[in-house]
């Protein structure tokens, strides 16, 4: 493995941390109905774990209502159970083959809880980014120790990895700020 591969691998890991953050943020409700709130919930169906979006059509006919129509009516109870067990705090109403999710207005207290959750998820992403940085730097130091790169190459690559870390940290901060504004908006 050379320095370019290490740099690319490090950046890909950091990009996955940002994707994780975006996916987690899409599941945090902001008072309006969005299929993204539930589409990635894990449902136990057909003796395996599947994402809700693989089992049903999710629509938002009203601003405060989600309607889930399972492809197979026998999965409706499993879907309802998965939604109840998720951290959304929404009780599904099973109506035959259709599941309705009324999205209640967020209280001020709930908004503050969501901001704490946002910050916790963001910190998990920051830890992932720092872990990628650590791994990248360790690989570079191993190359230097093995005599494959010079001390100057090591220093340059460490600076490059730190720049990547800083830029991805900034992206995390931007995503957090945008989501906080979305949650706190009344």
Protein Blocks (a to p, Z undefined) as FASTA:
>chain_A
ZZklmmmmmmmmmmmmmmmmmmmmmmpcehiacfklmmmpccdeehiacdfklmpccddf
bfkbccdddfblklmmmmmmmmmmmmnopacddehjaccdddddddfklmmmmmmmmmmm
mmmmmmmmmmmmmmmmmmmmmmmmnopacfklmmmmmmmmmmmmmmmmmmmmmmmmmmmm
mmmpZZ
